[in-house]
Amino acid sequence: MRYVAAYLLAQLGGNDAPDAAAIKNILSSVGIDADDEKLGLVISQLAGKDINEVMAEGKEKLASVPSAGCGAGAGAAAGGAAAEETKEEAKASSSEESGDDDMGFGLFD
């Protein structure tokens, strides 16, 4: 992903056909060493393509990917039940602690 981002930055900067040196320059400016194999793959896949069209195609593909809409409700319900149990345990432990105070026993007595 970093290679694609650097490629896009180079194009936004006015370089219509970024090469490996331009992308390496961008990546090295933020302390990232470029892998020549991955860099070559990104350049070969994006060379000669309109970036706006590539991004539009990617957006369409992402729209078809299912998200966590259904699972979130079940997770929230389970989380709510766990929170309720935690509250009940806290009440029980606080009532036990206060019971010790009523009997006159203290930790440092």
C-alpha positions as CSV (number, residue, x, y, z in Angstrom):
1,M,0.0,0.0,0.0
2,R,2.9,2.4,0.7
3,Y,4.1,2.0,-2.8
4,V,0.7,2.8,-4.3
5,A,0.5,5.8,-2.0
6,A,3.9,7.0,-3.0
7,Y,3.0,6.5,-6.7
8,L,-0.2,8.6,-6.2
9,L,1.8,11.3,-4.4
10,A,4.2,11.5,-7.3
11,Q,1.4,11.9,-9.7
12,L,-0.3,14.5,-7.6
13,G,3.0,16.4,-7.6
14,G,3.0,16.6,-11.4
15,N,4.9,13.4,-12.4
16,D,2.6,11.7,-14.9
17,A,4.7,8.6,-15.1
18,P,6.6,8.1,-11.8
19,D,9.6,5.7,-12.0
20,A,11.3,3.7,-9.3
21,A,13.7,6.5,-8.4
22,A,10.8,8.9,-7.8
23,I,8.9,6.5,-5.6
24,K,12.1,5.5,-3.7
25,N,12.7,9.2,-3.1
26,I,9.3,9.7,-1.6
27,L,9.5,6.6,0.6
28,S,13.0,7.4,1.8
29,S,11.9,10.9,2.8
30,V,9.8,9.2,5.5
31,G,12.3,6.6,6.4
32,I,11.0,3.6,4.4
33,D,13.3,1.3,2.4
34,A,11.7,0.2,-0.8
35,D,11.6,-3.4,-2.0
36,D,12.5,-3.4,-5.7
37,E,10.3,-6.4,-6.5
38,K,7.2,-4.9,-5.0
39,L,8.0,-1.5,-6.4
40,G,8.4,-2.9,-9.9
41,L,5.0,-4.7,-9.6
42,V,3.2,-1.5,-8.6
43,I,4.8,0.5,-11.4
44,S,4.0,-2.2,-14.0
45,Q,0.4,-2.4,-12.9
46,L,-0.2,1.3,-12.8
47,A,1.9,2.4,-15.8
48,G,-0.1,4.1,-18.5
49,K,-3.4,4.1,-16.5
50,D,-5.4,7.0,-15.5
51,I,-5.3,7.1,-11.7
52,N,-8.8,8.5,-11.3
53,E,-10.1,5.5,-13.3
54,V,-8.1,3.1,-11.2
55,M,-9.5,4.6,-8.0
56,A,-13.0,4.5,-9.3
57,E,-12.6,0.8,-10.1
58,G,-11.2,0.2,-6.7
59,K,-14.1,2.0,-5.1
60,E,-16.6,-0.1,-6.9
61,K,-14.8,-3.3,-5.8
62,L,-14.7,-2.1,-2.2
63,A,-18.5,-1.4,-2.3
64,S,-19.1,-5.1,-3.0
65,V,-17.1,-6.3,0.0
66,P,-19.4,-7.1,3.0
67,S,-18.8,-5.2,6.1
68,A,-19.4,-6.0,9.8
69,G,-22.9,-4.7,9.9
70,C,-24.6,-7.9,11.1
71,G,-21.9,-9.1,13.5
72,A,-21.7,-5.7,15.3
73,G,-25.2,-6.1,16.8
74,A,-24.5,-9.5,18.2
75,G,-21.1,-8.2,19.6
76,A,-22.8,-5.3,21.2
77,A,-25.4,-7.5,22.8
78,A,-22.8,-9.8,24.2
79,G,-20.8,-6.8,25.4
80,G,-23.9,-5.4,27.1
81,A,-24.5,-8.7,28.9
82,A,-20.8,-8.8,30.0
83,A,-21.0,-5.3,31.3
84,E,-24.1,-6.1,33.3
85,E,-22.4,-9.1,34.8
86,T,-19.4,-6.9,35.7
87,K,-21.7,-4.4,37.4
88,E,-23.3,-7.2,39.5
89,E,-19.9,-8.5,40.5
90,A,-18.8,-5.1,41.5
91,K,-21.9,-4.6,43.7
92,A,-21.4,-8.0,45.3
93,S,-17.7,-7.3,46.0
94,S,-18.4,-3.8,47.4
95,S,-21.1,-5.2,49.7
96,E,-18.6,-7.9,50.9
97,E,-16.0,-5.2,51.6
98,S,-18.5,-3.0,53.5
99,G,-19.4,-6.1,55.6
100,D,-15.9,-6.3,56.9
101,D,-16.1,-2.6,58.0
102,D,-19.3,-3.3,59.9
103,M,-17.7,-6.1,61.8
104,G,-14.7,-3.9,62.9
105,F,-12.1,-5.8,61.0
106,G,-9.6,-3.7,59.1
107,L,-6.6,-4.4,57.0
108,F,-4.2,-2.6,59.3
109,D,-5.8,-3.1,62.7
